[in-house]
Amino acid sequence: MRVVLISLAFNAYWFAAVLGQNSMLPFLVLSLIGAVLLDRGVLFATPLFTLIGVAGDSVLTHLQVLNFDTSYMPLWLGFLWAGFGTYIWLVRDWLMEKPLWLLAIVGAVGGAGSCLGGERLGAVEFSMTLVNTALVLAAAWFIYSVVFLVILKRLSGKGETCSKSHLSMTEKSLAEKE
């Protein structure tokens, strides 16, 4: 049930960002603050995912795959990436149960579809044909998906590894004292 509720909340966040753009920044910020209350790990994970997404979309913007009504990537899009990073962090346990290949394919199709939906709603324009744009976006989102999933796996396991290694060192220290 948690995954469904978080997914519905992210969809509302996506629509607010895409339809409201910069006028919805207060809502987007408050939503991210609310996510921190659910899981403080968001504070560490979200900036990393945001940086990767913004860097990737900056490349796509520079290559004129994505075109916005400003000469720079819009602020609302950075917040959309922050929301997506927060979303995948909050549902990471559910994601980690699925095969990587399946998530990468679903990510490629869903991410490209999200961008195509954004174009239909007037948030972005494309300079290539729809088919070529969809193929480039699907390839980009395949890469995003794999990178994000590898990072999620590493970050999720990092705490366990640290705890186990700390426990091992503590056990060694106690054994040496005896």
FENQUI-V802711 format. One record per pair of residues at least 4 apart in sequence whose C-alpha atoms are under 6 Angstrom apart, sorted by the first residue. I is the first residue (numbers start at 1). GAP is how many residues later the second one is. D is the distance in Angstrom with one decimal. If there is no record, write none. Layout:
{{I & GAP & D} {I & GAP & D}}
//
This chain:
{{3 & 4 & 5.9} {3 & 88 & 6.0} {15 & 4 & 5.6} {16 & 4 & 5.2} {17 & 4 & 4.7} {17 & 59 & 6.0} {18 & 105 & 5.8} {20 & 4 & 5.1} {21 & 55 & 5.3} {22 & 54 & 5.3} {36 & 4 & 4.9} {36 & 6 & 5.8} {42 & 4 & 5.3} {42 & 44 & 5.9} {46 & 4 & 5.9} {46 & 36 & 5.7} {46 & 39 & 4.9} {46 & 40 & 5.3} {47 & 4 & 6.0} {49 & 36 & 5.1} {50 & 4 & 5.9} {50 & 31 & 5.0} {50 & 32 & 4.9} {51 & 4 & 6.0} {53 & 28 & 6.0} {54 & 4 & 5.9} {57 & 4 & 5.9} {60 & 5 & 5.2} {60 & 6 & 5.7} {61 & 4 & 5.8} {61 & 5 & 4.7} {61 & 6 & 6.0} {65 & 61 & 5.8} {66 & 60 & 5.4} {67 & 57 & 5.7} {67 & 58 & 4.9} {67 & 59 & 5.9} {68 & 56 & 5.2} {88 & 4 & 5.6} {92 & 4 & 5.9} {103 & 4 & 5.7} {104 & 38 & 5.4} {104 & 41 & 5.2} {104 & 42 & 5.8} {106 & 4 & 5.7} {107 & 4 & 5.5} {107 & 38 & 5.5} {108 & 30 & 4.6} {108 & 33 & 4.5} {108 & 34 & 4.4} {109 & 4 & 5.9} {109 & 29 & 5.9} {110 & 4 & 6.0} {111 & 30 & 5.6} {112 & 25 & 5.0} {112 & 26 & 5.0} {118 & 5 & 5.3} {119 & 4 & 5.6} {119 & 5 & 4.8} {119 & 6 & 5.7} {128 & 5 & 5.8} {130 & 4 & 6.0} {134 & 4 & 5.9} {137 & 4 & 6.0} {138 & 4 & 6.0} {141 & 4 & 5.8} {144 & 4 & 5.9} {145 & 4 & 6.0} {148 & 4 & 6.0} {151 & 4 & 6.0} {152 & 4 & 5.8} {154 & 4 & 5.8} {162 & 4 & 5.9} {163 & 4 & 6.0}}
//
